[in-house]
Amino acid sequence: MGNLVSDKENTHWYEQKERGTLLGIKFLFFVYSKLGSVILVPFLYPVVFYFFVFGRQSRQAIYSFLQRALVKQSGEPVNSIDIFKLFMAFSRSILDKLASWSGKISREKVSFPDRYQLKQAIESGQGGIILGSHLGSIEVSRAFSRDMPDFKLNVLVHTQHAGNFNQMMREINPEFQTEMIQVTSIGPDTAMILKQKIERGEFVAILGDRSPVESQGREVWVDFLGKEAPFPQGPYILAAILSCPLYMLTCVRDGRIFKVFFDVLSMSVELPRKTRQEAIGHYASLYADKLANYAREFPYQWFNFFDFWRELAPKGKDK
């Protein structure tokens, strides 16, 4: 999730304390289940306003994003209203997650034009890597997955609370089928487990727009919204190791409905030894280009409150 973060300059995202805990999620869900979203929304406004006022780093990161993704017909620059609008959209996404986890998002509220492509991928019997992002709320995809009982999803996360989160979700909703797997790095043992899941026709979801905890510089710089940005190499290396297709799943709110997009990035990922970095850059660009298109179409659904491009970008990379 793209949680709001505390202000701590010049640090990697995982070194910054995220302002969200399991206890907080349980409390929100309790209030949501007892009072509903209509009552809960007013409580979110002062909280969002607090983060907007005191979250300088978050504001700067969102400003940097909107400057590139938001094209105003009036030609006016991005202002505080635009930034606050995105903050409020993030607060609404919290309610959407709660509704999704509790199974309260009706199928009628979900538009999924690529449903057939996902159905084909499931029926093929071979699983794959699904790249998610901080655009929208991928958790809402549960609303359509109820119609696809064979869609088994395993989510790789960088949190030590994955096991507790799985248990909490099953307490909230016994039909919760998504498995969250905590990883800091993918070693032989983890790769073997994932390979078995892929061979069983299951899917492994991983964020494609955030570097892993132990990246150690294992990033690839590709164009994103007109400037070179660092993307993790891990998803593409993993797809090559597991010899499986590479997909992308995006779910965004558009007014009163949710739009789900399922893209086939590549049916196979090959990383020749001599051109390994170039090949990784190619696959990362396929993902970054798709993400950029969706970001331009739904700019207020970007919930990554970190400096995406960083100041560490090599000189001459700005376009």
Residue pairs with C-beta under 8 A, 6 or more apart in sequence:
1 20
1 97
1 303
2 90
2 134
2 302
2 303
2 304
2 305
3 18
3 19
3 20
3 305
4 18
4 19
4 20
4 51
4 55
4 58
4 90
4 305
5 13
5 16
5 17
5 18
5 19
5 55
5 57
5 58
5 305
5 306
6 16
6 17
6 19
6 55
7 54
7 55
7 56
7 57
7 58
8 15
8 16
8 17
8 57
9 57
12 211
13 210
13 211
13 306
14 158
14 213
16 306
19 51
22 161
22 164
22 165
22 168
25 168
26 168
28 40
28 94
28 98
29 98
29 101
29 102
29 172
31 39
31 40
31 43
32 40
32 95
32 98
32 99
32 102
33 102
37 95
37 98
37 99
40 95
41 92
41 95
44 91
44 94
44 95
45 88
45 91
47 91
48 87
48 88
48 90
48 91
51 58
51 87
52 59
52 83
52 84
52 87
55 305
57 305
57 306
57 307
58 87
58 305
59 83
60 307
61 304
61 305
61 306
61 307
61 308
62 83
62 86
62 87
62 302
62 305
63 78
63 83
64 307
64 308
64 309
65 225
65 295
65 299
65 302
65 304
65 308
66 78
66 82
66 83
66 86
66 299
66 302
67 77
67 78
68 225
68 226
68 227
69 225
69 292
69 295
69 296
69 299
69 302
70 78
70 82
70 299
71 296
72 78
85 300
86 299
86 300
86 302
89 253
89 300
89 301
89 303
90 303
92 253
93 136
93 137
93 253
93 301
93 303
96 105
96 137
96 139
96 140
96 253
96 258
97 137
97 139
97 140
99 105
99 140
100 137
100 139
100 140
100 141
100 142
100 143
101 139
101 142
101 169
101 172
101 173
101 176
102 172
102 173
103 142
103 146
103 173
103 175
105 140
105 142
105 143
105 258
106 143
107 143
107 144
107 146
107 147
109 143
109 256
109 257
109 258
110 140
110 143
110 144
110 257
110 258
110 259
110 260
111 254
111 257
111 258
111 259
111 260
112 144
112 259
112 260
112 262
113 261
114 260
114 261
114 262
114 263
115 144
115 260
115 262
117 262
117 264
118 148
118 151
118 262
119 148
121 128
121 203
121 245
121 247
121 262
121 264
122 148
122 150
122 151
122 201
123 150
124 201
125 201
126 198
126 199
126 201
126 244
126 245
127 152
127 197
127 198
127 199
127 200
127 201
127 202
127 203
127 204
127 244
128 198
128 203
128 204
128 239
128 244
128 245
128 246
128 247
129 203
129 204
129 205
129 206
129 235
129 238
129 239
129 242
129 244
129 245
129 246
129 247
130 153
130 203
130 204
130 205
130 206
130 247
130 248
130 249
131 205
131 206
131 207
131 208
131 235
131 246
131 247
131 248
131 249
131 265
131 287
132 138
132 205
132 206
132 207
132 208
132 248
132 249
132 250
133 207
133 208
133 209
133 248
133 250
133 291
134 207
134 209
134 210
134 302
134 303
134 304
135 209
135 250
135 252
135 291
135 294
135 295
135 298
135 301
135 302
135 303
136 250
136 251
136 252
136 253
136 298
136 301
136 303
137 251
137 252
137 253
137 303
138 205
138 249
138 250
138 251
139 251
140 251
140 253
140 258
140 260
141 249
141 251
141 260
142 176
142 178
143 258
144 260
145 151
145 153
145 177
146 175
150 201
151 203
152 177
152 179
152 197
152 200
152 201
152 202
152 203
153 177
153 178
153 179
153 202
153 203
153 204
153 205
154 178
154 179
154 180
154 181
154 194
154 197
154 202
154 203
154 204
154 205
155 178
155 179
155 180
155 181
155 204
155 205
155 206
156 181
156 183
156 186
156 204
156 205
156 206
157 180
157 181
157 182
157 183
158 182
158 183
158 184
158 212
158 213
159 165
159 182
160 182
161 182
162 180
162 181
162 182
163 182
165 180
166 176
166 179
166 180
169 176
169 178
170 176
181 190
181 193
183 190
183 212
184 212
184 213
184 214
185 212
185 213
185 214
186 194
186 234
186 238
191 238
191 241
191 242
194 204
194 238
194 242
195 241
195 242
197 204
198 204
198 242
198 244
203 247
204 238
204 242
205 249
206 234
206 235
206 238
207 232
208 231
208 232
208 235
208 248
208 284
208 287
208 291
209 231
209 291
209 304
209 308
210 232
210 304
211 218
211 219
211 230
211 231
211 232
212 218
212 232
212 234
215 232
215 234
218 232
218 233
218 234
219 230
219 231
219 232
219 233
220 230
220 231
220 232
220 233
220 277
220 280
220 281
220 284
221 228
221 229
221 230
221 231
221 281
221 313
221 314
221 317
222 228
222 229
222 231
222 281
222 284
222 285
222 288
223 229
223 285
223 288
223 289
223 319
224 231
224 288
224 291
224 292
224 308
224 309
225 292
225 295
225 296
226 318
226 319
227 309
227 313
227 317
227 318
227 319
228 309
228 313
228 314
228 317
228 318
228 319
229 288
229 308
229 309
229 310
229 313
230 310
230 312
230 313
231 284
231 287
231 288
233 280
233 284
235 246
235 287
236 246
236 269
236 271
236 279
236 280
236 283
236 284
237 271
237 280
239 245
239 246
239 266
239 269
239 283
240 269
240 270
240 271
243 268
244 269
245 264
245 266
245 267
245 268
246 264
246 265
246 266
246 267
246 269
246 283
247 262
247 263
247 264
247 265
248 261
248 262
248 263
248 265
248 287
248 290
248 291
249 260
249 261
249 262
249 263
250 260
250 261
250 263
250 290
250 291
250 294
251 258
251 259
251 260
251 261
252 258
252 259
252 294
252 298
252 301
253 259
253 301
254 298
261 294
263 290
265 283
265 286
265 287
265 290
266 283
266 286
269 283
270 279
271 279
271 280
272 279
295 302
